[in-house]
Amino acid sequence: MPDLARASLARTRRLVVKLGTNVLMRGDGLPALGRLYGILESVAALRRQGKEVLLVSSGAIGLGAQQLGFERRPETLADKQACAAVGQGRLMALYQEGFARLGGVAAQVLLTEYDFANRQRFLNLRATLERLLELGVVPIINENDTVSTVELESPAGFPTAPVFGDNDKLSALVASGVEADVLVILSDVDGLYTGNPHKDPEARLIPVVRELTPEVEACADGQGARGRGGMASKLAAVKVATAAGAQVVIAGGSVPGILDRILAGQEAGTLFLAGRRLRSKKRWIAHASQLSGRIRVNPGAQEALRAGRASLLSNGVVALEGSFARDDVVAVADEHGRDFARGVATMDREEAGRAGKGNVLVSRDTFVLLEAH
């Protein structure tokens, strides 16, 4: 299966490539122009073969820090946002100049969590990306660090984790949204190792991962000096992308011709095999939506929901949290508050609180188990 899976990479029609800060920047803080232009040449060649490519690029904060004279990565939010404001223009100039020399066109797409958390904005984003690809443009996607905040809070005041906290997760959400065949994450490491290769000389590269088991996830350790995402964040991205039916490759971005090798089906980096593709809306519910509340259920309801044979009924509810409205996404948790699923509420919090027995609070059509994804 691994050889066949790698061979299938050559048939890729649409791919997302994520470039980490440590791929775009040299050790002295200056842009790695030779490395970047080599990757852009590979992308241009893929475009000529009729493949569609989207790039998710880090580097704005690093480039801004270099231009502003920071000796190390900025730590305060204000400094990070200031560096991003300075560096984003420079980052796009590198891409636009590079693709112009190769006869291509690049487009800047800056995103925040809300572009994914809100369903209509998410659909608008997907339509825009689809149109750019139709026009032969290479979208250059990055988090809008100048205005983004680390945490996201719903209008109702229900605290929730950010939809994405780094460009690894962002690249996976993009791959899911456009239904890419492959996500390639280029980093300063050559793939997933049995241990941290910077600390453990005995660590071995894992060529193929069929399933993200707890044992596989335990291999993640450490992160780069300039980037935000370590291997743990990359494996979180793998979960999102493989649930969308995409294969994922984590590979070293400093290896010459790395994209050509991957798309030729050669052994390079770590290949994560695709899972069963969820329907588009269920993928959004599971990974990109913003939570507005939580519904705790009793053990009997939890068992029925896990078995996938029932909707969430009012008589299985033990507690309601948050001020969710009808059609908001809510977490579904056990009686102790541990989330195990998500779904779309069929009624608001007040209605749910006074609903009689047998009323559907979350339909099985929008119900998504989290552990499986």
ABEGO torsion letter per residue (X at the ends): XAAAAAAAAAABABBBBBBBAAAABBAAGBBBAAAAAAAAAAAAAAAAAGBBBBBBBBGAAAAAAAAAGBABBBABAAAAAAAAAAAAAAAAAAAAAAAAAAGBBBBBBBBBAAAAABAAAAAAAAAAAAAAAAAGBBBBBBBBAAABBABBBBAAGBBBBBABABAAAAAAAAAAAAGBABBBBBBABAEBBABBAAABAABBBBABBABBBAAAAAABBEBBAABABBAAAAAAAAAAAAAAGBBBBBBBAABBGAAAAAAAGBBBEBBBBBBBBBBAAAAAAAAABBBABBBBBBAAAAAAAAAGABBBBAAABABBBEBBBBGBBBBBBBAAGBBABBBBBABBAAAAAABBBGBBABBAAABBBAAAX
